[in-house]
Amino acid sequence: MSQIETAALRQVDGRGLAVFRILFGSVMLLSTLRFFAFGWIDAFYVRPQLHLKYWGFSWVVAWPAWGMYLHFAALTVLAALIALGLFYRVAIVLFFFAFSYVQLIDVSLYLNHYYLVCLLALVLSFLPAHRAWSLDARRARVRRLPEGVPAVAYWALRFQVGLVYTCAGLAKLGEDWLLAAQPLDIWLRGLTDLPVIGFLLALPGAALAFSWAGFLFDSTIVIWLSWRKTRPAAFALVVVFHTLTGLFFPIGLFPIIMITAATIFFDPAWPARLLWRARRGASQTMAAPTLPGRTAGRLALAAFGLHALVQLALPFRAHLYGGNVLWHEQGLRFSWRVLVREKNASLLYDVRAPATGRRWLVSAGRYLADHQERDIATQPDMIWQLAQHVGERFDQQGHGRVEVRADVQTSLNGRVAAPLIDPTVDLRRVTDGLASKPWILPPPPPLSPRFMASK
């Protein structure tokens, strides 16, 4: 433990961390501007008549229209301040809370890379990423730099980014991905008209080759990025891999975020060496670092250890539910199972009024925006949540207390559609929570390796 403490608190060049801060702030600035440019603030937060909630966060509600626009304007300013390193401590903490609030408004908007942004902002809130190349340093708001930062600052960010890749690789370790090449085969068949490379995607076995390549990349890239001799080639592979995934799939800024995040695996002094080469001998020296006290250092290590334990527990909690997590989705969010499922589903609510004997078939689109309707039929907790809303609306129309059942036919990774929810269960009589949901039906059989040959 003493050796770990010494290594973690060892002072290293802080300019690599500063570049990470600049890149993070710049990408977040681009992200928030996109919400204004594409009208997403209005589409996602203003127009929907109902926002579906995360369990335990039903109290988080959206601002009125003017408030949401003001909120995103504030996020834009905060992102710029982070990149500039101006009022950094205040800016990164406010950005973490403001960005997390936006994500908690509606669970149907969950995206892995937005969750990653929240975590990176949380970690950066505790790191001295403004000690170099920041306006705070220039204005002498912190000690003038360049000077060192504790090595654990790099450890924390490398762990967070590395966990994404590792869990994504483990999620692909299954029959669907490695034997049946699903869901990649479904997706690539729709991309054969792409210029230049489209014909390659139509070749026999292309989907299987891409599936194995994706599995090997996610499972091993952290090793190659961490090893100095393979780091340049590994980073080039990161750029190529995420550029292709961004070309193939509509996954927003995720490729850009992962490419910029991979720079944290570089040697902490890489920006100084780059400048030294550009200026042919410019000084790389650092001012004498100030070592943290033993108590402060141990508190920092304890905080990092606690954060690591939580981040390890969240992805693996799905195993506590048993079964196929891609089917029942219990524990799927926050687990970094990236691009491993293709689900298509139809949903109708069967509303019955025992007092009058009347019955209605109700579509989700009656209450939801288009983007919400696309996702709800595949995710049982959202199906349950909307069932409560539908029931309450019918109750208010004077039908007495109605019963609400769900007819959900779901296809997972090319399988024949099967019922996801027990259609005999009145969803208003069951509760949602962290416990296993017995009203979710078992999944269909696994895909056979012969699945590929039969198509």
N, C-alpha and C positions, 0 to 999 in steps of 0.2 A: 504493500500500500504506500509505503514511503517513496518507493521508486516511481510508482504511478503518479503520486502527487508532485514529485519533482519534475517529471516529464511533462505533466499537464500545465504546470505553472511556468515552465521554461519560456523565456521571452524569445519571440520570433518576429520577423519583419511584419509590420502591420499594413504594408501597402497592398498585399494580395487581398486582405480583408476589405480594404478601402475600395478596390476595384469591384469586388463583389457587391458592395453597397451601391456603388454608382450604377452598375448594371441592373441590379434589382430595382432601384428607384426609377431608372429609365424605362424598363419594361412595364412597370406598374403605371407609369405616366402614359405610356402607349395604351395600356389596357383600359384605363379610365376614359381616355379620349374616345376610344372605340364605342363606349356606351352612348356617348353623345352623338357620334357620327352615324351610328346605325339605328338610332332610335330605341335602344334596348331599355333605357330607363322607363320610358312610357309603356313599352310592350310587356316588360317583365314585372314592373312594380306598381304601375299606376292603373292600367286598364283591367287587369284580372279582378273579378269580383270576389274571388276566394284565394287565399294563400294557404297552401298545405304546409304543415309545421313538422319540425323535428320533434321527436319525443322529448318532453320536458321543456320545450321552448315555445309553447303556444302563446306565451306572453309577449313574444317579439312581434311587433306589428310594423308595417311600413309607414313612413311619413306620408302626409298629403303630397300631392304632385310637386308643389313648390319646394317642399322639404326634401324630397328625393333628389331633385335637381341640385339643390344646394348641397346636399350630402355628397353627391358625386363631384361637385365642384371642389369641395373641401378635400376629397380623396386625391383629386388631381394636384392640388397645391401641396398636399403632404408628400405625394410621390416625388414632386420636383424638389422639395426641401430635403428629402432623403438622398436623392442623387447628388445634390449640391453639398450635402453635409452641413446644412444650416439649421440651427436649433434641432439637431439630429435626435437627441434623446426624446424630446417632446414629440417630434414629428413621427418617429417610428412607433412609439407607444400609441399615439392617437390613430395612426394608420392601422395598427393591428386591431384595435377595438372597432374602428369605423368599417374596415373591410370585413371583419368577422360578423358584424351586425348585418351587413348586406347579405351575407351567405345564409344567415339564420332566418331570414324573412320567409323563404319558401324552399322547402326540401326538394321540390321538383327541379330546382335550378342547380342541384349539387353537381359539381365537376371536380375531378381529382386535382386538377392543377390549381383551382381556386383554394381547395383545402391545403395544398402545399404552400401556396402564398401565405395563408394564415399562419402556418407553422414556421415558415422562414421569417416572417415579420415578428413572431413571438420570440424566436431565438435571437434575432438581431436586436431586440429590445434590451437584451442583457449583455450585448457585446460592444466593445469600444471600436466600432467600425468607423468612427469619425476622427480617429487620432491622426490620420494621414489623408492628404488630398481632400480637405474639406474646408468650407468657409468658416466653420467653427474654429478650426485650428489656425487659420489665417487671422481671424479676429481675436485669437488668444482666449477663446472661451474654454479651451482645453489646453493641455500642455502642447507646445509646439513640437511638430514631428518633421521628419520620420523618426519614430522610435518603436520599441517593441510592444507586442500584445501577447498575452498568454497563449500557449499552443492550444489550450482547450477551446479557444474561440474557433479555431479551424476544425477541431475534433467534432464540435457540436453540429456545425453545418455539414461536414462530410457525412456524419452519421445520418442526418435527416435526409440528405439527397441519396445516399447509398441505400437507405432503407426502401425508398421508392423502387429502385431498380431490383433489389433483392426480392422483395415481395412480389413484384410483377413477374419475375422469373419463376418463383415458386408457384404462382397461380397458373402458369402455363404447363406445369408438370402434371399433365393428366391426359386421358384418352382423347378427349375432344380435340385438344390442341396438337398433340404430338402424333396421334395415329390417324384421326379423321380430318386433320387440318381445318377444324372448325373453331371459330366462325370465319377464319381468314378466307377460306374457299368461297364462301357466300359473298364476301365483300369484293374480292379480287375479280370475280366473274362480272361484276358491274363496272370494272375499270379497264376492260380490254380495249376500249376505244381511245385510251390516252395516247397522245402522240409519242413517238420514239420508243417507249417501253411497253406500250399496251400489248403488243404481240407476245412479249415474254410472259405476261401474266396469263395468257391463254394456253401456254404450253402444258402438257400433262405433267403433273407432279410439281408445278410451280407453287401452288398453295402450300404443299407439304414442305417444300424447300424453304419458303418464306417463314413458315411456322417454326421450323427448327432453328433458322437463323435468328428469329426474334427471341426464342427461348434461350439460346446460347448467349446472345447479346445481353439480355437483361440479367442473366444469371452470373455473368463473368465480368461485365464491364467495370464494375467497381474495383476488381482486382487489378485490371490493366491500367486504370486511371491512378491507382495508388502506387504503382511500381514506376519508378523514375524512367527506366529504360523503355518501357512500352507506352508511357504517357502520351507522347506526341501522336503516335499512331492511333491510340485509343481515343483521343479527343477528336481526331479527324473522322474516326468511325462514328463517334457520337453525332458529329455534324451531318454526316451522310445519312445515318439511320433516322434521325429526327426530321431531316429535310424530306426524306421519302415518306415517313408517316404523315407529315403535314400535308404532303401532296396527295396522298391516297385517301386520307380520312379527314372529316371536318372536326378537328379537335382544337380549334382556336389557337391560343398562344402557348399551348403546352409544349410544342417543339422548341420554341424560342426560350421558354423558361428553363427547360432541361439543358439546352446548350449552354446558356449563360451560367446556370447553376453548376455545371461540370467544371468551371474554372476554379472552384474552391479546392479541387484536388491538386492544383498546380502547387509547386513550391511557393511558400509565402513570399519569397523575394523575387518572383518572376517579373513583376512590373519594373523593379529596379534594374534587373539584368537587361530587360528589353530597352529601357531608357539608356543604359550604359552603352549598349551596342549602337543605338541610334546616335548618341552624342559622342561616341568614340572616347570613352574614358571618363565620362561624368561621374561624380562621386556617388557611391552607393552607401556611404556610412550612415549609421543610425546613431541618434543621441543615446546616451546611457539610459537604459530602461529603469523604471521604478518598480521593484518587485512588490507584489501584493502581500499583505500580511498573511500569516499562517491561518488565522481564523477565517479571513475573507476568502482565501484560496480554497479552504476545505468546504466552505459554504457553497462556493461556485461549483466545485466538483460534485457535491451532494445534489445540487439543483440539476446539474447535467445528468447525473445518474437516475434521478427520479423521472426526469423528462424521457430519458431513453427507455425506462421500464414501461411507462405509459404508452409510448409509441410502439413498443414491441407487443404489448398486450392487445391493443386495438386491432391490428391486422389479424391476429391469431384467435380472437374471441369467437370467430365464426365456427371454429372446430367444436366449440361447446354445444352447438345446436345439432351437430351431426347432419347427415344427408348432404345434398348437393346445394351449396350456398348460392350458386348461380341460378338455381331454381327458386328456393324459398327466400333468398336475399336477406336473411337474418344475419347481421354482422358483415354484410357486403360493403357498406359505405365505410370509408376511412381505412380500407384494408389494402389499397393499391393493387386491386385486381383489374389491371388496365387492359382494355380491348380484348377480353376473353369471353364475351358473351354477346350473342345476337338474339334478342327476344322480340317476337311479334305476338301481339295479343289483341283480342276483342273483349270488350267489357260492356255488359248491360246489368243494370240494377233491377231486381225484381221487388217492387214495393207492394206490400199487401196491407190492407186495413181490415183487421179482424172484426172491428165493430160494424162495418158496413158490407164486408165481403168484396170490396172493390180491389182491383189489382192494376198496376201500371208497370210498364217496362220503360226504364229511364236510361238515357245515354249520359256518359260523363261529360260530353261536350256541352250539355245544357248548362253546366255550372263552371266549366273551366275554359281557359284560353287554349289555343292550339298547342303551344309548347308543353303545357301541363297535361293535356289529353294524350299526347304521344307517349308519355312516360308512365302514367298512372297505372295502366292495365297490367304492367309487368311487375309492380312492386306492391306486395300485400299490405304494408302499413299505410300506404297512401290510399289503397282501395278501401281499407277499413275507415280511414279518416273521412273520405268523401261520403261513405255510407252514413256516417253520423250526421253530416250536414244535410244530405238528402232527406233522411228521416225527420230531422228537425223542421225542414221546410214544409214537408207534407203534414207534420203535426200542426203547424201553424195555420194550415188551410182548413182545419176543422174535421179531419178524418179520424180523430182519436190518435192513440199511439200506434204508429204503423210499424211493420216489420220490414227489414231491408236485407235481401239476399243478393249475392253477386254471381252472375254467370260469366266466368272468365275462361276463355280458351287460349292457351299459351303455347307457342312453339319456341323451344330453346335450341339454338345452334343447328337448325335444320331438321329437328325431330318433327314427327307428326304432332299436331296440336293436341293438347290434353288439358283437362280442367286444373286450374291452379288453386282455386278456392272451393271449399265444400259448399255446393249450392243449396244444401239443406239447412245451413247455419244462418240464423238471424244475427247479422253482424252488430246489431244494436245491443244484443245481449252478451257480447264478449268484450273484453278490454284489450287495449294495446299496451305494450310495455316491453321490458327486456327479456321476459320469459319466452320460452318456445311457444309458437302459435299452433295449437292442434288443428285449427280450421284450415291450415294450408295442406293441401293434398300431396302425397308422395310424388316424386318426379317420374317421368317416363324412363324406360330402360336406357343404359348408356349406349352411345353410338358404337357401332361395330366398325372395325378397320375396313370391312368390305363396303362401308358406306361410300367411300370414294369411288370404288370400282363400279358401283351400281348406278352412278349418275351419268 
